[in-house]
Amino acid sequence: MIRIENLRKEFDKGVVALDDINLTIEEGSFIALLGPSGCGKTTTLNCVAGLLEPTSGAIYFDDKDVTDLAPKDRNIGMVFQSYALYPHMKVIDNIAFSLKQKGMPKAERHEKARQMARTLQIEHLLDRMPGELSGGQQQRVSMARALVKEPKVLLLDEPMSNLDARLKIEIRDEIRRIQQKLHVTSIIVTHDQEEAMAMADKIAILDNGRIQQYDTPEMLYHKPANLFVAHFMGNPPMNFIQARVAAGEAGVALMGDGFTVPAAAAMAEKLTAIDGREVVIGVRSHQMEVLLAPAEGTLELPVSLVENLGKDIMLSGNIGEDLVRVTVPESFEGSYAQLRALREQEGRVYLRLLDGYNVFDKESGVNLTL
């Protein structure tokens, strides 16, 4: 288990890269540090690795305080974006290099390297030089080198950012398979939300050196803690529609530019307490039913774009000043041609909010439905 407590890192001229980071990472789990450039994710990883000294706070591996230990004394394996292989060494010697540094005899370290190469399915590459390998093969060699010394913690710093889209999927599946097989506690730094959601048990989303939410991929997607997380997670992005809470004898409604919709029953009590508050409705593209005729409690969407995505059709338009995208399933009563005709005629559809949408406080950004 890894515990990060009150971690703070300041650089020159008072630049705060990390501001009170707290994380608990369970033994054998795989977590992702996710966020935009400059959010602090790589700085966090480097502090865990011992490559950076924190300004304050502590890092524990199990109950051992490793905050002041050198990287070589932390029993970690690292995989970098750049592979960092020795070009003059064969693959087998690259994999076994850390074991050589420990003084392990050549025959023993080569046997361990072969075993790890079999696990990563690269045994046929052992006699090649790094320059003879593809990017994906080099990344597997880098993984084998990090894992052969049986580290307590595996740290991955954007290991797939140099790979093409198809190879990224192959390598991320391989990394997850190996991690689960070896049950090594792992942390990956990435700016790719799909990569994080596909690989990690839990994800820490950072912004400006602070953790915005640390949760499972499912919770981050369906119940983001605030507008930043909601903006960051999901493709297509979550729709945001400006509204105001209106509580009356008939119940609680959300009123906006040309619409009044009843609030979901599950959130009515919480919203009643903030009658009149300016809010933002956060709704995924698949959380709206598309109707061709107006109905009570719907939002009117002028259709400005129709995209055929194969399985689904995506409609786009504006509600007030807010761009809204909605997914039309295969079971929709209309056809793609009918929707295209609507767009050409400057027509509109009508949206009914389905269960599962979120409501955020406009000023603070906090999710009011949690």
C-alpha positions as CSV (number, residue, x, y, z in Angstrom):
1,M,0.0,0.0,0.0
2,I,1.1,3.6,-0.7
3,R,0.1,6.5,1.4
4,I,0.7,10.1,0.3
5,E,0.0,12.6,3.1
6,N,-0.2,16.4,2.8
7,L,2.3,16.4,-0.1
8,R,3.4,19.9,-1.2
9,K,6.0,20.8,-3.7
10,E,7.2,24.3,-4.4
11,F,9.7,25.3,-7.1
12,D,11.7,28.5,-7.5
13,K,10.0,31.9,-7.2
14,G,7.2,30.4,-5.1
15,V,5.6,28.3,-7.9
16,V,3.4,25.7,-6.1
17,A,3.3,22.5,-8.2
18,L,1.5,20.3,-5.5
19,D,-0.8,21.7,-2.9
20,D,-1.8,19.2,-0.1
21,I,-2.0,16.0,-2.1
22,N,-3.5,13.0,-0.1
23,L,-3.8,9.6,-1.7
24,T,-4.1,6.0,-0.5
25,I,-3.3,3.3,-3.0
26,E,-4.2,-0.2,-2.1
27,E,-1.8,-3.1,-2.4
28,G,-1.9,-4.5,-5.9
29,S,-4.1,-1.9,-7.4
30,F,-3.6,0.2,-10.5
31,I,-4.3,3.9,-10.3
32,A,-4.0,6.7,-12.8
33,L,-2.9,10.3,-12.3
34,L,-4.9,12.3,-14.9
35,G,-5.2,15.9,-15.8
36,P,-4.1,18.6,-18.2
37,S,-0.5,19.7,-18.8
38,G,0.9,21.5,-15.7
39,C,-1.6,20.0,-13.2
40,G,1.0,18.2,-11.1
41,K,0.6,14.6,-12.1
42,T,4.2,14.1,-13.2
43,T,5.5,16.0,-10.1
44,T,3.5,13.6,-7.9
45,L,5.0,10.6,-9.7
46,N,8.5,11.9,-9.4
47,C,8.0,12.5,-5.6
48,V,6.9,8.9,-5.2
49,A,9.9,7.8,-7.2
50,G,12.3,9.9,-5.2
51,L,13.4,11.9,-8.2
52,L,12.0,15.1,-6.5
53,E,12.2,16.1,-2.9
54,P,8.9,17.3,-1.5
55,T,8.7,20.7,0.2
56,S,6.6,19.1,2.9
57,G,4.4,16.0,3.5
58,A,5.3,12.3,3.6
59,I,5.2,9.2,1.4
60,Y,4.8,5.7,2.9
61,F,5.2,2.3,1.3
62,D,3.1,0.2,3.7
63,D,4.2,1.7,7.1
64,K,7.7,2.6,6.0
65,D,8.4,6.3,5.5
66,V,10.3,6.6,2.2
67,T,10.1,10.4,1.8
68,D,13.8,10.9,2.2
69,L,15.0,7.6,0.6
70,A,17.0,7.6,-2.7
71,P,15.2,6.0,-5.7
72,K,17.5,3.0,-5.6
73,D,16.4,2.3,-2.0
74,R,12.6,2.4,-2.7
75,N,12.4,-0.9,-4.7
76,I,10.5,0.8,-7.6
77,G,10.4,0.1,-11.3
78,M,10.0,2.9,-13.8
79,V,8.8,3.0,-17.4
80,F,9.3,6.2,-19.3
81,Q,7.8,7.8,-22.4
82,S,11.2,7.7,-24.1
83,Y,11.9,3.9,-23.4
84,A,15.4,4.9,-22.2
85,L,17.1,1.7,-23.5
86,Y,20.8,1.4,-23.9
87,P,21.4,1.4,-27.7
88,H,24.7,-0.6,-27.5
89,M,23.3,-3.5,-25.5
90,K,21.2,-6.4,-26.7
91,V,17.7,-6.7,-25.4
92,I,18.6,-9.4,-22.9
93,D,21.2,-7.2,-21.4
94,N,18.9,-4.2,-21.3
95,I,16.3,-6.2,-19.4
96,A,18.9,-7.6,-17.0
97,F,20.8,-4.3,-16.4
98,S,19.3,-3.6,-13.0
99,L,20.2,-7.1,-11.8
100,K,23.8,-6.6,-13.0
101,Q,24.0,-3.5,-10.9
102,K,22.9,-5.6,-7.9
103,G,25.8,-8.0,-8.5
104,M,23.7,-10.9,-9.7
105,P,25.8,-13.5,-11.7
106,K,25.3,-13.3,-15.5
107,A,23.7,-16.7,-15.9
108,E,21.2,-16.0,-13.1
109,R,20.3,-12.6,-14.3
110,H,19.9,-13.8,-17.9
111,E,17.6,-16.5,-16.8
112,K,15.4,-14.0,-15.0
113,A,15.4,-11.8,-18.1
114,R,14.3,-14.7,-20.2
115,Q,11.5,-15.5,-17.8
116,M,10.3,-11.9,-17.8
117,A,10.6,-11.8,-21.6
118,R,8.3,-14.9,-21.9
119,T,5.8,-13.1,-19.7
120,L,5.7,-10.1,-22.0
121,Q,5.9,-12.3,-25.1
122,I,9.2,-10.8,-26.4
123,E,11.5,-13.8,-25.9
124,H,12.2,-13.9,-29.7
125,L,13.7,-10.4,-29.4
126,L,16.4,-11.1,-26.8
127,D,19.4,-11.1,-29.2
128,R,18.4,-8.0,-31.1
129,M,19.6,-4.4,-30.5
130,P,17.1,-1.7,-29.5
131,G,17.5,0.0,-32.9
132,E,16.1,-3.0,-34.6
133,L,12.8,-2.9,-32.7
134,S,9.5,-1.1,-33.3
135,G,8.2,1.4,-30.8
136,G,5.8,-1.2,-29.3
137,Q,8.6,-3.7,-29.0
138,Q,10.9,-1.2,-27.3
139,Q,8.1,-0.3,-24.8
140,R,7.7,-4.0,-23.9
141,V,11.5,-4.2,-23.3
142,S,11.3,-1.2,-21.1
143,M,8.4,-2.8,-19.2
144,A,10.4,-6.1,-18.8
145,R,13.5,-4.1,-17.5
146,A,11.3,-2.4,-14.9
147,L,9.6,-5.6,-13.7
148,V,12.5,-8.1,-13.8
149,K,13.8,-6.8,-10.4
150,E,10.4,-7.5,-8.8
151,P,9.6,-4.0,-7.7
152,K,7.2,-3.2,-4.9
153,V,5.8,-0.3,-7.0
154,L,5.6,0.2,-10.8
155,L,5.6,3.8,-12.0
156,L,4.7,4.6,-15.6
157,D,5.2,8.1,-17.0
158,E,3.1,8.5,-20.1
159,P,4.5,5.2,-21.5
160,M,2.2,5.2,-24.6
161,S,2.4,8.8,-25.8
162,N,4.9,8.0,-28.6
163,L,2.8,5.2,-30.0
164,D,0.1,5.3,-32.7
165,A,-3.5,4.9,-31.8
166,R,-3.9,1.2,-32.6
167,L,-0.6,0.3,-30.9
168,K,-1.6,2.3,-27.8
169,I,-4.7,0.0,-27.3
170,E,-2.5,-3.1,-27.7
171,I,0.1,-1.9,-25.3
172,R,-2.3,-0.6,-22.6
173,D,-4.1,-4.0,-22.7
174,E,-0.6,-5.7,-22.3
175,I,0.4,-3.5,-19.4
176,R,-2.9,-4.2,-17.6
177,R,-2.6,-7.9,-18.2
178,I,0.9,-8.0,-16.8
179,Q,0.0,-5.8,-13.8
180,Q,-2.9,-8.1,-12.9
181,K,-0.8,-11.2,-13.3
182,L,2.1,-9.9,-11.2
183,H,-0.2,-8.0,-8.7
184,V,2.3,-5.1,-8.5
185,T,1.0,-1.8,-7.1
186,S,1.1,0.6,-10.1
187,I,0.7,4.3,-10.9
188,I,0.4,5.6,-14.4
189,V,0.6,9.3,-15.4
190,T,-1.5,10.2,-18.5
191,H,-3.4,13.0,-20.1
192,D,-5.6,10.5,-22.0
193,Q,-8.9,9.9,-20.2
194,E,-9.8,6.9,-22.3
195,E,-6.4,5.3,-21.4
196,A,-7.0,6.0,-17.7
197,M,-10.5,4.6,-17.7
198,A,-9.5,1.5,-19.6
199,M,-6.6,0.6,-17.3
200,A,-7.1,2.0,-13.8
201,D,-9.0,0.7,-10.8
202,K,-9.2,4.3,-9.5
203,I,-8.3,7.7,-11.1
204,A,-7.0,10.9,-9.4
205,I,-7.9,13.9,-11.4
206,L,-5.6,16.9,-10.7
207,D,-5.8,20.5,-11.6
208,N,-3.5,23.3,-10.4
209,G,-1.7,21.0,-8.0
210,R,-4.8,19.8,-6.3
211,I,-6.8,16.6,-6.5
212,Q,-10.3,17.4,-7.7
213,Q,-11.6,13.8,-7.3
214,Y,-10.2,10.4,-6.6
215,D,-12.6,7.7,-7.5
216,T,-13.5,4.8,-9.8
217,P,-13.8,5.4,-13.5
218,E,-17.6,4.8,-13.2
219,M,-18.1,7.4,-10.5
220,L,-15.9,10.0,-12.3
221,Y,-18.0,9.5,-15.4
222,H,-21.5,9.4,-13.9
223,K,-21.1,11.5,-10.8
224,P,-18.3,14.0,-11.2
225,A,-17.6,16.0,-8.0
226,N,-17.4,19.4,-9.8
227,L,-17.6,21.1,-13.2
228,F,-13.9,20.7,-13.8
229,V,-14.1,16.9,-13.6
230,A,-17.3,16.9,-15.6
231,H,-15.7,18.9,-18.3
232,F,-12.6,16.7,-18.3
233,M,-14.3,13.2,-18.4
234,G,-16.2,11.8,-21.3
235,N,-16.1,11.7,-25.1
236,P,-18.2,13.4,-26.4
237,P,-18.0,15.9,-23.6
238,M,-20.8,16.3,-21.1
239,N,-23.4,19.0,-22.2
240,F,-23.8,22.0,-19.9
241,I,-27.0,23.9,-19.9
242,Q,-27.5,27.1,-17.9
243,A,-30.6,27.1,-15.6
244,R,-32.2,28.3,-12.4
245,V,-33.8,26.3,-9.6
246,A,-37.6,27.1,-9.2
247,A,-39.4,25.5,-6.3
248,G,-43.1,25.9,-6.0
249,E,-46.3,24.1,-5.0
250,A,-46.1,21.9,-8.2
251,G,-42.6,20.7,-7.3
252,V,-39.1,21.7,-8.2
253,A,-38.2,22.7,-11.8
254,L,-35.1,23.8,-13.7
255,M,-35.8,26.9,-15.8
256,G,-33.6,28.1,-18.6
257,D,-33.6,29.8,-22.0
258,G,-37.0,28.8,-23.3
259,F,-37.6,25.7,-21.2
260,T,-38.9,24.5,-17.9
261,V,-38.3,20.9,-16.9
262,P,-39.2,19.1,-13.7
263,A,-36.2,18.1,-11.6
264,A,-35.6,14.4,-11.1
265,A,-37.3,13.1,-8.0
266,A,-34.0,12.0,-6.5
267,M,-32.6,15.5,-6.4
268,A,-35.8,17.5,-5.7
269,E,-35.3,17.7,-1.9
270,K,-31.7,19.1,-2.2
271,L,-32.7,21.6,-4.9
272,T,-35.7,22.9,-2.9
273,A,-33.2,24.2,-0.3
274,I,-31.6,26.4,-3.0
275,D,-34.6,27.8,-4.7
276,G,-33.6,30.6,-7.1
277,R,-30.0,29.5,-7.3
278,E,-28.2,29.7,-10.7
279,V,-27.1,26.2,-11.7
280,V,-25.7,24.2,-14.6
281,I,-27.4,21.1,-15.8
282,G,-24.8,18.5,-16.8
283,V,-26.2,15.8,-19.1
284,R,-24.4,13.2,-21.2
285,S,-25.3,12.9,-24.9
286,H,-27.1,9.6,-24.2
287,Q,-29.1,10.8,-21.2
288,M,-31.7,12.6,-23.4
289,E,-34.6,11.1,-25.3
290,V,-35.1,12.7,-28.8
291,L,-38.7,13.5,-29.9
292,L,-39.8,14.9,-33.2
293,A,-42.8,16.7,-31.7
294,P,-43.0,19.1,-28.7
295,A,-44.0,17.7,-25.4
296,E,-44.4,19.1,-21.8
297,G,-41.1,19.3,-19.9
298,T,-38.8,19.1,-22.9
299,L,-36.0,21.3,-24.3
300,E,-36.2,22.6,-27.8
301,L,-33.0,22.0,-29.8
302,P,-32.6,23.6,-33.3
303,V,-30.6,21.1,-35.3
304,S,-27.4,22.6,-36.7
305,L,-25.4,19.4,-37.4
306,V,-26.2,15.7,-38.0
307,E,-23.3,13.2,-37.8
308,N,-23.6,9.5,-38.8
309,L,-21.3,7.7,-36.4
310,G,-22.3,4.2,-37.5
311,K,-24.0,2.7,-34.5
312,D,-25.5,6.1,-33.5
313,I,-26.4,9.4,-35.0
314,M,-25.2,12.6,-33.2
315,L,-27.3,15.7,-33.3
316,S,-25.8,19.1,-32.3
317,G,-27.4,22.5,-31.8
318,N,-27.6,25.4,-29.3
319,I,-29.9,25.9,-26.3
320,G,-29.4,29.5,-25.6
321,E,-25.7,30.0,-25.8
322,D,-24.9,26.4,-24.8
323,L,-23.8,23.8,-27.4
324,V,-25.7,20.6,-26.9
325,R,-24.9,17.2,-28.5
326,V,-27.4,14.3,-28.2
327,T,-27.0,10.7,-29.3
328,V,-29.8,9.2,-31.3
329,P,-29.9,5.4,-30.9
330,E,-30.7,2.8,-33.6
331,S,-34.2,2.4,-32.1
332,F,-35.1,6.0,-32.9
333,E,-38.5,6.5,-34.6
334,G,-37.0,8.7,-37.4
335,S,-34.3,8.0,-39.9
336,Y,-30.9,9.6,-40.7
337,A,-32.3,11.0,-43.9
338,Q,-35.2,12.6,-41.9
339,L,-32.8,14.2,-39.5
340,R,-30.7,15.5,-42.3
341,A,-33.8,17.0,-43.8
342,L,-34.6,18.6,-40.5
343,R,-31.2,20.3,-40.4
344,E,-31.5,21.5,-44.0
345,Q,-35.0,23.0,-43.2
346,E,-33.6,24.6,-40.0
347,G,-35.9,22.3,-38.1
348,R,-35.7,21.2,-34.5
349,V,-36.1,18.3,-32.2
350,Y,-37.3,18.1,-28.5
351,L,-35.2,16.6,-25.7
352,R,-36.5,14.9,-22.6
353,L,-33.9,14.5,-19.8
354,L,-33.5,11.0,-18.6
355,D,-32.4,9.8,-15.2
356,G,-28.7,10.2,-14.3
357,Y,-28.0,13.8,-15.2
358,N,-26.2,16.1,-12.8
359,V,-26.8,19.6,-11.5
360,F,-23.9,21.9,-10.6
361,D,-23.8,25.1,-8.6
362,K,-22.8,27.7,-11.2
363,E,-20.7,29.8,-8.8
364,S,-18.7,27.1,-6.9
365,G,-18.9,24.3,-9.6
366,V,-19.9,21.7,-6.9
367,N,-22.1,18.8,-7.9
368,L,-25.4,19.5,-6.0
369,T,-26.7,15.9,-6.6
370,L,-24.0,14.2,-4.5
